[in-house]
Amino acid sequence: MTPLDIMLVCGAILGTFGGGAGLVSLGRHRGLSDRVQTLEDDIKHSLRDLKQDGERTRELLHVIVRGHMADKS
């Protein structure tokens, strides 16, 4: 799976938990409120980490390509 695929899956999961949070806010499942909030925070943190990893990977790829092009010159 590419980082984009992972981010899309996490986004779908986050949307699902957002719906759960809506039910909690209506007062139907008060016991789930803390767990839903914790899971949302974990998913947001994971998405930030994936974005940072993608940026670092892109930077490393550019360095490698530049180095390879310098060797060919």
Helices and strands as residue ranges (DSSP letters): H 3-25, G 30-32, H 33-72
